């Protein structure tokens, strides 16, 4: 199963936060942002850091999508 971080980007827009702000505030690294953009699965520790920063739960930053058959 693949992961989509579109909910994260939607949440950032609604909170008026640019994705680079997560990097500048030390929440994630640039390489992690690249992984997010590629839809790679992030360790739960990283998901938790993002959620704490945005005051949300994990289901607000990602969704699982079916693999193409």
C-alpha positions, 0 to 999 in steps of 0.5 A: 500500500502506498502513502499520499501526503496530500492531506499534509499539504492541504493542512499546511495551506489551511494553516497558512504554513509553507512546506519550507517552514517545517524545515526552517523550524527544524521539524523535518530535514530537506531530505525528509521533505523530498521523501514526502514529495515522493510519497515514501513512507515516513517513520512514525517518529517523523510523523509524530514530530509533524503532528505535534508541530501542526497540532493534529493527528496522523490521519490528518497528514497522510492517507493510504492508497491502493497500489496500482494493479 
